[in-house]
Amino acid sequence: MNNLTLTINGIKITTTPDKTILQAALSAGITIPTLCFDKTLESTGSCWMCIVELKGKNRFVPSCSTAVSEGLVIETENSELHAMRRQSLERLIDEHCGDCMGPCELSCPAGCNIPEFIAGIASGNDDEAIRIIRETIPLPGILGRVCPAPCEDECRRHGIDEPVSICALKRHAADRDMQSASPYIPETAEKTGKHVAIVGAGPAGLTAAYYLLVQGHDVTIFDAHPEPGGMMRYGIPRFRLPEAVIESDIEPLRRMGADFRMNTSLGKDISASALATQYDALFLALGAQKASPMGIPGENLPEVKSGIAFLHDAACGKATKPGKRVLVIGGGNTAIDAARTALRLGAEKVTILYRRTREEMPANQAEIGEAIREGVELQTLAAPISISADGALLDVTIQAMRPGDADNSGRRRPVPVPGSAYTIQAETIITATGQQVAYPNEAPDLNLNPDGTLAVSRDTFESSTRGIFAGGDCVTGADLAIRAVEQGKKAAHAIDRYLQGMRIEKPANAFNSSYGPKDKAPAAFYARRTPKPRIAVPEIEPEQRVPGFTEVVMGYDPVDARTEAMRCLQCRCSAVENCRLRELAARYLPDYTCRQVDHPEFGIAITPDILLEREKCVDCGICVRTIEEMETAKTPDYRKLAASCPTGALSVPAEKK
């Protein structure tokens, strides 16, 4: 057979006449995007993703079915081909119906692979569950207790009954690991010889340290407190987060070689400029540990304490009795924790004052409920306007409020009600109206935002000074621990690239198909599931909690954990890591939003050997052609059939894997 010559993307290629353009390109190491092509099959489909342009002929042809010929000049990528592939993909994806990733993991700031770790617990493999969790969340025992669980807000079981208790299951895996004779420690890469300094041993700093250690870098962590943990240790009371849990989550860092330098303050004992010179990179992860002022007369009286200082003293065992009557001002988690702590320190009446409604309180609603069950009184639509001393008591003048127009947060702005002021008395007032970052002025070369936070690239977390990175509260302002973990992880990725001399780039966003909002999937999706009650997490009865700092929530036992885990709908597609459709969409439709359409033929069929999810099928024809080639076999090769599917529409049932 005589050879012939053609040109693809300016490269001359010699091939044989029996080849298609696609085969000739592949043999020359030139990649052409495909969806319905399978090199093990004789015939081909017609998805038109492998379309190429025949130059000089003004023709666009599918490369998988077009034979080569002498002298062809072919282009595989240009603006016209890109647009045509986009159009073909849009048509396919709008008819495709399925979740690439579960809504739960998409809503997790840290990107935890929730379906997989829950599947581990459901199968009784808690070791696998904790391994999966720690790939993205290095503090599972802590976050399993204090995270407000945005993942549960998006769980697809909302369309059936109640969301899966994801946070409690994360805690279960962490607690089982804590009790293990050999707790999970991740494998670390070979030592790089690079050394990173981290200032701040809170969630952002610990997370960055964890992933930098995994990459083989040495890490030294500086913190002003006697022990690591930041606000997790010094701002969250022990009845919510026991010290043993904090230590258990930090222990892997110690065993991986983290060097902790405690009682060391930035601006006093160390400086950012000196650290940047002594180490290969610096990560600033300072917490928001300065109380925001209320701006009212009398707030500086000695009987008025900040929630942050009050909780810090309680955590260190230095708290004094706050008196019989305590007033807590604020609606966040710090206010709730301070109120519950005051009860445990002997207060007989604790009242929380908040200027908006209960539904608008930023605190975790479950924690608000816990406080009320323990005896805390809640007064909403009320704001203090002045404080004055009256002997051993404090007089607090309060203004009644009403909801006004919506503000930038989406909540209705509280508006004073004229002539509604009244006075109540308390022995101690605890203020919890916000927290700020107290960044020392010893590093003027680092740019600050008007609110006092550090200015960094939101893609790379690098500051205005090369080699100095920052994340967590010192960048965002006071925020959730899970968001600090997210920033610590992303910053570690950027620092790793920086240390390798690579360009620091924001990781590309993966394309995600979706069934739609949490409770708006096709009706048949929900119809195939039987309602099952959510397993309640055991708690100590309210009357047994106060006084005392014993942990209130006890966690699942193994049986309840597996029962609850089996409620998970496993929305994540089995082919999410190798789906050809998703790969193409990420390349050609990076910002595309799936159009919500009706799927009257939605259906899922399962046999003991194979699972068919018809809504994920794009009619590529590969499965039909694969079956045709299996006609002589007595038993079809179901694994091969499932592996041939480019979109996850066919898969092997979990028990067969």
N, C-alpha and C positions, 0 to 999 in steps of 0.2 A: 504494500500500500504506500503510495507516494505521499510524502509530507507536503504541507502547504504552510504559507506564512500569512499571518494577520497581525494587526496592531491593536492593542488594548491599552487605553490610557497612555498613549505615546510609547508603549513598550512593544517591540517586535517579538512575536511568539511563533514558534514552529510547533505544529500539531498535525494530527491525521484527520482525513475527511469524515471519519465516523464519529467525531466528537461534536457536542453542542458547544455553543459559545460559553455557557456556564462551566462545562467540564474543562474546556481549554483554559479558562481563566483560573479555575481552582488549581489545575496542574501547574500553573505559573505563579501560584501564590497570591493571586488577585481575588479579593473577596467581593462577591456580589450578593446583596441581601436577598434572602429567600424565605418563604414561609411554607409553601406546599411541596418543596423539593425534598426528596429523600434519596440519597445516593445508592441505597440498597435496592431501590425499585426501578423497574424498567420504564414504566410510563410516568408522566408528570401531570401536575394539576394546572390551574390557571389563575393564581392569585394576583399575578402581575406585579409582584414586588421585585422580581428579578429582571424587570424591564431595563433594556439598554438602548442606546441610540446608535444607529448605523450612520456614521458621518458621510456626508455627500449624497446620501440617499433619502434624507429627510424622513427616516422611518424609525419607529420605536417598536421593538419586538421583545417577547419574553426570551431571555437567554437560555432557559432550561429546555426549550423545545425548538430552538432555532439552530440549524446546523451551520458549522463554520464553512467558509469558502475562501478561496485565494484572494488576498488583497483587501479583505474587510478592514475597515478602520472603525473601531468601536470605542464608545465612551460610556463608562459605567456610573459616573457621578457628574451632574451639573444641575443648574437651577431648575431646568424643565423636568428632569427625572425626579429631582427631589419633590417638586410640587405634585407630580403624578403619583409618586409613592405615598405622599401625605394623603392624597385624595382616596387612594385605595385603602389605606389604613383606617381613615375616618369611617368609611363605609363598613369595614369589617368590625371595628370596635363598637360602633353604634348598635350593631346587631349582637355583639358579644355581651353576655350578662354574667357577671361574677365578681367576687372580691379577689384581687391579687393578694392583698394583705388584709387582715381583719381590721375593722374600724377601731377595735380596742388598741392594737399596736400602732396604728396611724396616729391616734390621739395621745399616745404616751410620749412626752417630751424626750425621753431617753431612747425611744425606739425599741423597747423590750419586745422580744419575740414571745408574746403572751400565749398564742395558741399552742406553740410547741412545748413551752414549759408546763402548761396545764395538761397537755397530753401525757407528759412524763409522770405527773402526779396521778392522773387517771389510771395509768398502767401500773402504778405502784413503784415507779422508778424515780424516787425523790433525788437521787444522786444526779441523774440526768437533768432533772428540773433545775437544780441549783447551778449546774454548769451552764445551762442556757441563759439563766437569769444574769449570772455574773459576766456574761459576754457584753452586756450593755448596762447593767446596774450593779456596781460593786458594793453597794450598801443595802442588801435586800432585807436584812433584819430590821434596820431602821425604817426604811421606806415602806416595808410591809406593815408598819404601825402608824406612821405619821403622814403618809401621802394621801391627799384628798381624792385620789383615784379618778382622774379624768377619763381613764380607760373604761371604767364602769358606766360612765354617763353615755358612752357610745356603743355599749355592748348590744349585739343584735337580739339578744333575748328580750329586749324592751318590746319587741313586736309579739312576744308570746306571754311573758310573765314578768320576772324580775331579772336584772343583770347578774351575771356570774360574779361571785365574791372574789374578784381577781386579787385584790390587795391582801386579803386574808390567806389566799393560797400562796402568794409570794412569801408571806411571813411563815407559813407552814414549812415551805421548802428550806427557808433560812434557819428556822428553829431546829428542824431535823438535822441539818448540817452542823449546827452549833453543838448538838448532842452527840455527834458522831465521833468515833475514836480517831478518824482521819478526815478532818474537814477539808473541803475542796480548796486547793491552791492552784491557780492557773499556771500553765507552763510559760516560761519566759524565754525570750529569744537570747541568742548569744550576746554577751556584753559588747556594747558599742564603744565604750570609752568616753561617752558623753555624760555630762552631769548637769542636772536641772535643779534650780532652786525654786521652791514654792513657798509663798508667804500666805499662810492661812490654812488651818487644818480643819476647815468645815467641809461641807459636802462637795463644793467645787474643787477645792485643793486636794482632798483625798481621792476624788475620782480621777483627776488629772494624774496624780501620782501613781495610782493603780495601773492605768493604761500605759504610762511611760515606762513603768517597771516591766510590764509585759513585753514591751518593745525592746528591752535590753538596756535602757538608760538608767544611770544611777540617779537617785532623787534624795534631796534633803528638804525637809518640811520645817518651816519656822512658824511659831505661833506664840501669841502673848499669854495664853492660858497655861496652867500647869499640866493639863492633859489634852490630847487631840479630840476633835469632835465639833468644835465651834458651837454654834447655837443649838445643835442637836444635843450636845451634852449640857450646855449652860443655859439654854432657853426653853427646853421642853422638860416638863416635870417627870419624875421617875414613875409615876403611876400610869403614864402613857409610854414611856421609853426607858426601860431599866438600863442601868449602867452596864450590866453584863452583856446586853445586846450590842451596845455601842462597841464594847471591847471586842466582841466576837467579829463584828464587821471590819474592825481595824486590824485585827490579828494577821490576815493574809498579807497586808502591806508590810508589816514588821517581818514576816517570814520571807517575803520577796526581797528584803534588804533595805526598805525605806529607813532613812535616818531622821528621827524626830528631834528637833531642837526647840524645846518648850521654854516658857517664861522669857521669850525673846520678842521684843516689840519693834515694829517697823517705825523708823523715825527716832527711836531712842537707843536701841541696842544694835540695830542694823539699818542700812539704807539701801534703797533700790539701786542707786547708781553703783554702790560697791558690790552688791550681789551680781549685778549685770556684768561686772568686770571679772569677778571671781568664778562665775559659772558659765556654761555654754548657752544657757537660756534661763529666763526668769519668768515665772507665772505668778501673778498677783491675784489672790483669791480672798481678799478681805471681806468680812461679813458686814452687814448693816447692823451695828451694835450700839448705835447712838440713838437715844429716844428723841422723837420729834416733839417740839413744844406745842402746847395747845394754843398759846397766844391769849390767855385770859388772866385777869388779875388774881393773884394769890397762888398761882401754880408752883411758886418756888418755896412755899412754906415747908418746913421740915417733915410734916406729916403727909406730904404729897410725894409719892414715890413713883418712879417709872416702872412699868411692867417688866422691862428688860432687867433692871437692877434687882427687882423683887424676886424674879425667877432665878437669876444668877445666884443670889444669896441662898435661896432655898436649895438649889442644886449643890452648893458647897457646904450645906449644913450650917449656914450662918444666919438664917432668917430668924427674926424675932416675931413674937405673937403680934398680929396686926390690930388687935382689939376686937371688941364684939361686933361693931358695925363697920363694914368695909364697902366702899363704893369704887367700882371699876369703870373707867371711862374708855370706851372703844368697842369695836365690833369684830376684830380679827382674832386669829388663833391665840395671840399673846394675851388678849383680854380674857378669853375663855380659860386659858391655862392659869392665869393669875387668879381668877375668881375661884377656880376649883382648888388651887393651892392654898388660898386664904382660908377656905373652909377646913382644910386638913391641918392648918396651923392654929386652929382654935376659934376662928370667927364664927359668930352665931348667926349673923345675917349678912349676906353678900349680895349686892345689887349691881348688875351691869347696866350702864347707861349708854344708849346708842341713838344717834340722831336720825337714822333711817328705820325702815321696817326690818323685821327679823329675816324675811326672805332676801333682803339686800345685804345682810351681814356677810363680809368676806370670809368669816370663819367657816370651817367645815361644819355643815349642818348637823352631821351626826354628833360632833363634839358639843355643839350648842344644846342638843337634846340631852346629852349626858350630863351637862352642867345643871340643866333644869331639873332632871331627875334626882340629882344629888342635893337639890335645895337652893340653888342659885336663882335669884329673882331677876327677871329681864324687863327693863323699861325701855321701850323703843320710842322713836319720834320725840326724843328728848336730848337737849344739848346743854352742857354747863356754860354759864356766861361769867361766873366769878366764884372765887373761893375766899372765905375769911375765917379767922380763928375766933372761936367762942368758948374760951376756957379750955377744957380738955377735948372739946369737939371742934369740928370744922363745919361751917355753914356753906352749903353749896347751892347757889342760885341757878335754877334750871329753866330753860326756855322750851316750851312745847313747840314742836315742829309739825309741818304737814308736807306731804310730797308735792313738789312743783314739777316743772318741765324736766325732761331728760337732759343729763349732762353728757360729757364726752365718754363716760364709762358706760352709758346706756341705762344707768339708774336714774330715778327721779331725784332731782336736787331738793334737799330739805329746805323748807322756807319757814321762817319764824312765824308763829301765830301771835298777833298783837295782844298785849294784855294778859298773857298766859303764864308769866313767870311765877315760879314757886320755889320754896327752899326745903332741902332735906339736910339731915346731919349725919356725920360719919366720924369715926375716930381715925381712920386711915383712908386716903384716896390713892388709888393706883391708876396711873395714866398709861394707856396703850393705844395711842392715836396714830402710830406710825413709827418707822425706824429709818435712820439715815446712815450713810457711810461716812465714817470719820477718817478721811485720808490725810495723812500728815503732809505738810508742805515742804518736805525735804527733797522732793524730786520735781522741780519746776519744769523740767524738760518733757514731762508727760502731760499731754493735753487733758483737760477736764471738761466735762459738759457743764452747762449752767446749774444743774441740780447737784453738782459735786461728784458725780460718778465719773469713772475713767472713760475716756473716749478711745474706742477700739474699732477695728474693722469687724463688722458683724459677720463677715464670711470667714475670717482667719483668726480673729481675736487678738491680732497683733496691735500693740499700742503705737503711738507716734514715734517711739524709739525702737529701732530694729532690735529684735531679740528679746524684747520685753512683751509678754502677753498678759492678758487679764480676763477674768470671767467670774460669774457668780454675782452676788449682791453688789459688789463694787462696780459692776458694769450695768446691771439691770435695776439697781435699787432693791429694796427688800422684796423678796419673791419666795416661791415655793422651793423646798429642798430638791424636788425632782427636776426643776428647771436649772438649779445650780449643778446637779449631776449632768444634765444635758450639756451645759456649757463646759464643764470640766472635761467631758469626754471629747467634745469637738475641739477644744483647745489642745488636748493631748495629741490629737491627729495632726493639727497644724504644727505643733512644736516638733513632732517626730519628723515631719517633712522638712522643716527648717533645719533640723540637726543633720539631716541627710544631704543638705544642699539642694533640695528639690524646691521647685516653685510651690508656694503655699496657695492652694486653690480650695474653694468651697466644694465639698463632695457633690457630685451631680445628683439631682433628685430623681429617684426612680419613678417610672410611670406606674400608676395604679388604676386599674379598672375597679368599678364599684357597683354593687347592687343598688346603691342609693343610700339615703339617710337610714339611721339605725333601725327604724320601724317601718321603712317603706320598701323593703325588698318585695319581690313578687309574692302574692298570697300563697302560692304553692310551696314556696320556701319555708314558710311558717307552718303550713298545714301538715307537713311531714314530721313535725316535731310535737311531742306530747308535753304539755305543761308539767313542770316539776317545781315544787317549792324550793326556794333558796334556803340553804342550810344556815341557820342562825349561828353566829360566832358566840361561844359561851362567854359570859361576863360575870363578875362578882356582883351580887345584889347591891343596890345603892346604899342600903342601911349598913352594909358591911364595909363600905369603902372609906367612910369618914369617921374618925380620923385614921390616918395611915397613908403611906405612899406605895402600898402593894399594887402591882400592875392590875388594872381593871379588866382588860380584855385578855382572856386566857388562850385563845387560839383553838384551831381545830385539832382533834385527834386524827390519826391516820384514816380511820374509816370514814369520818365525816368529810375529810379533805378529798378523798377519792370520790365520794358521792357527789360532792359539789363540783369537782373537776369534770365529772362526766356530764354535767349540764352544759358544758361548752359546746357550741355549735360547730366549732372548728371551721370558721369562715375562711381562713387563710388557704389559698389554693395550693394543692400538693406540688404544682409545677412552678411555683413562684420564683424559684432560684434558677430555673433553666427554661422558662417560657419564651419561645421565639417571638410570639406576638408582643409580649411586654418589652423584649429587647429592641424590637423594631420601633415600637411606639416611643420608647425613651430616646431613640435616635432621631426620629422624624416628627414626633408630636410631643416634645418635652413639656409644653404648657397646655396641652389639650385637656379639656374637661369633658368627661363622658356625658353624652346626651341621654337623659332618662327617657326610655321608651317602654311601651308595654311589651310583654313577652308572653303572649297567649299560649305558646307551645312549651313554656317552661316545664322542665321535667328532669327528674333524677331517677335513674334505673340502676339497681345494684343486684348482682348475682354473687355467689360465693367466690367467683374468680375475677370479676372486673366491675368497676363502677363507671357509669356513663352519666356525665353532667351535660345534658344536651345544650343548655344555655351558654356553655363555654365554647361550643363547637363553631368553627368558622367555615365549615364545608370545604376543607382543603383537599379531602379525598385520600389522604395518606392511609387512613385506617382501612378503607375499602380496598385499596390496592395491596396493602399488606395482607389482608385476609385472602384475597384472590391468590396470592403467592403461597398461601398456607393450605390450599385446597387439598393437597395430597397428604397433609398431616392428619393423624387420627385425633389428636388433641391440639387445639390451637395454642400457640405460645402467647399466653395472655401478657406476660411480662414484656415481651417484644412489642406486642400490640400497644400496650400502654406507653412504652418508651418512645414509640414512633410518633405519638401525638404531640404537636408543637404548642398546644395551648392548655394542657391539663384537663381536657374534656374527658379523657380516658385515664384511669388510674387503677392500681391494684389496691384492694381493700387493705386497711391497716394490719389486720390479722394475718394477711398473706405475705406481708413484706418481710 
